[in-house]
Amino acid sequence: MRGFFDIEVDRKRVFGLDLLRAFAIFCVVHGHGERLLYDTRLNCFTDLPLPHGVDIFFVMSGFLIGKSLLSYMQKHDESLDRQKIFSFYLRTALRILPNYLFILIVNYILVESHVIQGNTQTFSVWYFVTFTQNLFTPFWDFYWESWSLPVQWWFYILFPLMLVLFCRFLKPKQFVPFLCLFFVIFSMGYRIIVTPKTTDFFWWDIWLRKTVASRMDNIFIGVMAAWVQHYYPEFWDRNALKSLIFGLVLFVITNLIPRVIGSLYFNVLHLTLSALAIALWFPIFTKIKSYKTVAGSIVSRVSILSYAMFLTNSLIIQVMDKVCPKLIEEQGVAAYFIYWLVVMVVSYLLYILLERTFIRIRSKIQ
């Protein structure tokens, strides 16, 4: 199904997940651009109680990959063969690498040309190529928007291998919950260990929110949600509304509890509880299978552009800071909407000219 400047929407897509993905990218783009609205007539929109969009993307990644692999294993004697693992890795690389590496090159050129601020020497570009820039320690001053991709990349690498390993002894229904619990405990343990390094919000942010070791629990909470849906579909559907209510209540609670740097709650529990709250929304959204409105069509296409939007929005606002500081200072509302327009246009071009080509190649791999 085509439309919206020739962006094709697969009829098999679950609209509820598209809606959630579009909401997530709105949270990300707005979160980076809301400072443009400071001290303007739209200042009230700078303090919206929104979740971190990346948290939603993490949970969704775990949910979708978990669901896909569990479904495949159910049809193939509860196992993964080499061909499936190879095709999974190849499809993952075709999905992530083209946009990621292209924007890495763009960042490098703009920093070296002094168009945007940054330092390409502190952390070698090789770290970014190998997704090792923030495995256990943080990075800063270059390609900031890349921090979440290693979290997902290493999940994509490790999860299938762990399924193969543990399936030699147990069935997925038996061991997947314990695997998820292990990564929840691992991430929380890591946060406890590095808590002395989080002396202010900046260091809290890059040590806890933006390292792979600290965020793997979010993705495996999504895997746990997929496990529940896969093995207990009636329970999943029957309790969808209750789950949404509990999730919203938990989300409100996580925002009401004071966020004190160094506290047990904020340093250790907050990121896990936030992801759990989001996972509880999934049963209701997976029940929304399709759309029949123009607005729904737009939502699905924004969802398709979300990866390109994620990688470009921070870069765009940095360029705006450099190129048109007077506009930002004097016309904040106009700058905010120009920012959104440029993000949409640039993301569309990146999707059409680069991403879509590799998606079509990817679709031919089973």
N, C-alpha and C positions, 0 to 999 in steps of 0.2 A: 504494500500500500504506500503510494507516494504522495507528496505534498510538501508544504513548508520548504520551498526552494529545493525540491528533489531529494529530500531526506526520506529514505524508505523505512517503514515500520513493519517488522515481522508480526504477522497476526498471532503468532504463538506467545508473544510477550504478555506478561501479566501486568495489566494496567496499574494495579495497586502498587506494585514494586516500582513502576515507572514514576508514579506519583511521589513515592517516598524518595526516590533518587533525585527527582526534580526539586523536592523540598530541601534535600541535603545540599545540592549545589547552590540553591538560593542562600542557604545559611552560610556557605563558604564565601560566596561572592559578596554578599551583603556584609559579612563580618570583616572582610578586608577593605570594603569601601565605606563603611558607616562613618568613619572619621571625617569624610567629606561633608557630612551633615551636621557636624558640631557647630553650635552657635548659629544655626539657621532655623527657619520656621518649621523644619522637619526634624528638629533635634530630638523629638520624642521617639523617633524610630532608631535612635542610636543605642538604646538600652532594652531592646526586645529580649524577652526570656527564651531565646532560641537554643536548641542543642548545638553542639559542634557538628557541622556537616560531615566532617571526616569520621566522627564516631559512627554515624549512620552508614557511611561507606564501608567501614571496617566490618560492622555486624552483617551488612548485606553481602560482602564478599564471602565471609564464612558460611553464611546461609546458602548462597547460590552454589558455591563449590561443594559444600557438604551435601546438599541435595542432589547435585549432579552425580557425584561419585558414589553415594550410597545407592542411588537408583541403578546405576550401571552395575554395581557389585551384586545387587539383588538379582539381576538378570544373568549373571555370570558366576554362579556358584560361590557367591560371597568373596570374590577375589578380583584383583586387578592384574591384567596381563601386561607384558612389556610394551606391546603395541599401543594399548590405551594410555599408559604412562607417557610414552614418547609423544603421542598425539596431543595429550594434555599439556605437556611442556611446550610443544611447538605452538599450539593455539594460544597459550598464555603469553609466549614471547611475541607473537604477532599482534596480540592485543595491547600489550604494555609498551614494548620497546620503541616502535616508530615515533610516537608522539613524545615519549620521554626523552629519547636521545636527541631528537630535533630541538626541543626546547632547551635541553642542556647546551647544545651548540649555540643557540640564540643567546642564552644567558652569558655564555663565555664571551661571545663577540661584543655584547653590549657592555659588559663589565670592563673588558680590555679597552674598549673605545670610550670609556668614561661616560657613557650615556646613563647608566644606572650605577649605584654604589655597590661595592662588593670587593671581594678579595679572592682571586683564583689560586693564590699561593698557599694560604693557610691549610687548606684541605685539597689535596691533589684531585684533579678531575677524574683520575683513575678510580677513586673511591666511589664516585657517582656512577661511573660506567658499570661497576661491579655490585652496586647496591650495598656497599659496606660503609657508607658515610656515617651511619648512626646505629650500627648494630648494638653496641653496648655503651658507647660514648657519643655525645652529641656533636653536631657541627653547627657552624654559623657563618654569616657573611657571604654566602654564595648559594644560589639555587634553593632558596628557602622552601619553595613550594614542593620540592622533591621529597620531603621528609617522610611522607606517608607511604610512598611507593615501595621502599624496602620492606616495610612491615608486611605489605601484601605479597611482595615478591617471595620473601622467605617462607611465608605461609604456603604459597603455591608450590614451592620446592619441597618443603618438609612434609606436608600433610599426606600426599600420595605415598611417599616412602614409608611413613609410619603406618599407613593402612596396609601396605604390603607386608611389613614386618610383623605386625600384630595379628594379621589374618592367618598366619601360620599356626597360631595357638588358640585364637578365639574368634568369634563372629563379631562383626561390627556392632551389632546391637548390644553386645556385652562390654566391649572395651572403649567405644567412642566416648561415652560419658566420663570415664576415668581419664581419658586423654585430654578432654576439655578441662576437667578439674585440675589436672597437672599444670596446664599452661596458665590457668587462673592463679594458682598458688605460686608458680614460677614468677609471673609478672609482679604479683604483690610482694614477693620476697625480694625481687630486684629493687623495687621502690623503697623497701625498708633499708636495704644496703646503701643506696645512694642518697638517702634523705639528708645526711650531713652536707651534701653538696648543694642543696636547694636553699640557698640563703636569701633569695628574693624571688619574685615572680618570673623574672627572665630565666634564671637557672632552674626553677621548677618546670618551666615550660619546655626547655630544651633537654633536660635530663629525664623528666617523667612523661611529658605529653608527646615528645618527639623522638623517642628511641624505640627501636624494634623490641628489645627485651621487655620494655615497660608496657607495650601495647598489644602483644600477642594474645592476651586474654580477651580483648575485644572481639577479635576474629573468631576465636574458638567458642565464645558465647554464641556467635552466629551459627557455628557448626552444631552446637547443642540444640539450637532452635530447629535446625534442619533435621536432626536426629529425632526430635519429638514429632515433627510433622510426618516424617517418613514412617516411623514405626507405630505411631499413635494418631493417625489422621482424624479419627472421630473425636478424640479428646481435643485435638488442635482446633477443629472447626466448632465444636460444641461450646468451647470456652473462649472463643475469639473476643467477644465483647468484654467479658470479665478481665481477660488478659490486657486488653487495651486500657481499661480503667485502672488496673493495678500499675500498668506501665506509666500512665500519666501521673498517677499519685506519686510513684517512686521518683519520677522526673522532677516533680515539684519539690519533693523533699530534698533531693540532691542539690537543688538550687537555693533552698531556704537555709540549709545548714551552713554556718559561717565557714568560709574558705581561708583557713589560717595556714600560712606556709609553715611546714614542719609538723603539722598536726597529723595524728593517725588517720583521721577522716580524709583530709585533703591530699595527703601524700600517698596514702596506701589504698583507701577504699573508694574514693570518689570516681576515678576513671572506670573501675569495674562496675560500680553501681549504675553509672550513667549508661554504659553499654547494655547492662541487664534491662534497664528501663526501656531502651530502644528495642531490644529483642522482643519484649512483651507486646510491642505494637504490631509485630509481623503477622500474627494470625488473622487480624482483621483486614490488613492490606492484601494478603494473599487471596482473600475471598473476592476481591474486586478484579474480575477477570478481563473486562473490556471497557471501552468508552464509546459514547455515541454522540459526542458533541465536538464542536470546533475547539473548545477549551481543552478537552481531553486529548485531541490530536496534537495541540501545541505542547501539552505537558509531556507526551511521549517523545516528541522530537527534542525538547529541551533535555530530557533524560538521555537521549542518544548523544547529545552534544556535551554531556556533563563532564566527561573525561578531558576533552579539549578545554572546556571552561575552567576546570580545576587547575590545569597546568598553565593557563595563560593569564588568569585574572590578576594575580599578584605582580606578574611582570608588567602588565599594562598600567597598573596604578603607580608602579615605580617610574615608568616612562613618563606618565602624566606629571608626577612630582617634578621631574627634571625639565620637561618641555613646556608645561603651562602652569607654573606655580601661582601666577597671578589669578588665573581662572579659579583654581582651587581655593585660594585665599578669599577672593571677593565674590565668587559665584558658586558656593558650595553645592547648592541644590542642582544647578545646571551641570556642574562637574560630576555629580553623582550619577545623573541619568546619561551623561555622555560616556562615563565609565562603563555603565551597563551596556550601552549600545556598542561600544568598541569591543567589549568582551564577547558579545553575541556575534558580531561580524567576524572578528578574528578567529573565534572558535569554529564558526561555520566554515571559514576558508581552510582552517587546519583539518577539519573533518573531511571536507570534499576533496581537497588536494592531496592529503596524505593518509589519514586514518582509514577512510572508506576503502581505499585500494587494498590495504592489508586485511581489513575485515572480510572482504570478498574472497581473498586467498584463504583466510582462516575458515570460512564457511565450507570450503571444499574438503577440509580435513575432518575425518570422522573419529 
